Amino acid sequence: MGEESREETFPPSQRPRSPRVPVNFRVEIEGTDEGGRAFHLTAEAVRVSRAGATLVTDAPVEAGARLRLTPPFGQSLEGEVNGVWEEEGRRHIGVKLLDPNGWFAE
């Protein structure tokens, strides 16, 4: 019998432009919440592409929020939240990296 696979669907403006790869590493994120209060939290990167990532976090952000991401490698990067959703009882956010070189920015 066939295996059913769950395929992610994104609105045209949020579809990944490059393949996403499953990962598991911590990312420090900084930004401001909906009320304008600054926060600094640790998130878990679960998928990355050259230009973005899916993070699991309790960060109180909405689509359009700007974040600073600091992975355990390389330098800090600026990003913009382009999606927020719940999956398996955990909050996920999609982040578009603002530098055209993405994770490989210098």
Secondary structure as a PSIPRED ss2 file (coil, helix, strand):
# PSIPRED VFORMAT (PSIPRED V4.0)

   1 M C   1.000  0.000  0.000
   2 G C   1.000  0.000  0.000
   3 E C   1.000  0.000  0.000
   4 E C   1.000  0.000  0.000
   5 S C   1.000  0.000  0.000
   6 R C   1.000  0.000  0.000
   7 E C   1.000  0.000  0.000
   8 E C   1.000  0.000  0.000
   9 T C   1.000  0.000  0.000
  10 F C   1.000  0.000  0.000
  11 P C   1.000  0.000  0.000
  12 P H   0.000  1.000  0.000
  13 S H   0.000  1.000  0.000
  14 Q H   0.000  1.000  0.000
  15 R C   1.000  0.000  0.000
  16 P C   1.000  0.000  0.000
  17 R C   1.000  0.000  0.000
  18 S C   1.000  0.000  0.000
  19 P C   1.000  0.000  0.000
  20 R C   1.000  0.000  0.000
  21 V E   0.000  0.000  1.000
  22 P E   0.000  0.000  1.000
  23 V E   0.000  0.000  1.000
  24 N E   0.000  0.000  1.000
  25 F E   0.000  0.000  1.000
  26 R E   0.000  0.000  1.000
  27 V E   0.000  0.000  1.000
  28 E E   0.000  0.000  1.000
  29 I E   0.000  0.000  1.000
  30 E E   0.000  0.000  1.000
  31 G E   0.000  0.000  1.000
  32 T E   0.000  0.000  1.000
  33 D C   1.000  0.000  0.000
  34 E C   1.000  0.000  0.000
  35 G C   1.000  0.000  0.000
  36 G C   1.000  0.000  0.000
  37 R C   1.000  0.000  0.000
  38 A E   0.000  0.000  1.000
  39 F E   0.000  0.000  1.000
  40 H E   0.000  0.000  1.000
  41 L E   0.000  0.000  1.000
  42 T E   0.000  0.000  1.000
  43 A E   0.000  0.000  1.000
  44 E E   0.000  0.000  1.000
  45 A E   0.000  0.000  1.000
  46 V E   0.000  0.000  1.000
  47 R E   0.000  0.000  1.000
  48 V E   0.000  0.000  1.000
  49 S E   0.000  0.000  1.000
  50 R C   1.000  0.000  0.000
  51 A C   1.000  0.000  0.000
  52 G E   0.000  0.000  1.000
  53 A E   0.000  0.000  1.000
  54 T E   0.000  0.000  1.000
  55 L E   0.000  0.000  1.000
  56 V E   0.000  0.000  1.000
  57 T C   1.000  0.000  0.000
  58 D C   1.000  0.000  0.000
  59 A C   1.000  0.000  0.000
  60 P C   1.000  0.000  0.000
  61 V C   1.000  0.000  0.000
  62 E C   1.000  0.000  0.000
  63 A C   1.000  0.000  0.000
  64 G C   1.000  0.000  0.000
  65 A C   1.000  0.000  0.000
  66 R E   0.000  0.000  1.000
  67 L E   0.000  0.000  1.000
  68 R E   0.000  0.000  1.000
  69 L E   0.000  0.000  1.000
  70 T E   0.000  0.000  1.000
  71 P C   1.000  0.000  0.000
  72 P C   1.000  0.000  0.000
  73 F C   1.000  0.000  0.000
  74 G C   1.000  0.000  0.000
  75 Q C   1.000  0.000  0.000
  76 S C   1.000  0.000  0.000
  77 L E   0.000  0.000  1.000
  78 E E   0.000  0.000  1.000
  79 G E   0.000  0.000  1.000
  80 E E   0.000  0.000  1.000
  81 V E   0.000  0.000  1.000
  82 N E   0.000  0.000  1.000
  83 G E   0.000  0.000  1.000
  84 V E   0.000  0.000  1.000
  85 W E   0.000  0.000  1.000
  86 E E   0.000  0.000  1.000
  87 E E   0.000  0.000  1.000
  88 E C   1.000  0.000  0.000
  89 G C   1.000  0.000  0.000
  90 R E   0.000  0.000  1.000
  91 R E   0.000  0.000  1.000
  92 H E   0.000  0.000  1.000
  93 I E   0.000  0.000  1.000
  94 G E   0.000  0.000  1.000
  95 V E   0.000  0.000  1.000
  96 K E   0.000  0.000  1.000
  97 L E   0.000  0.000  1.000
  98 L C   1.000  0.000  0.000
  99 D C   1.000  0.000  0.000
 100 P C   1.000  0.000  0.000
 101 N C   1.000  0.000  0.000
 102 G H   0.000  1.000  0.000
 103 W H   0.000  1.000  0.000
 104 F H   0.000  1.000  0.000
 105 A C   1.000  0.000  0.000
 106 E C   1.000  0.000  0.000
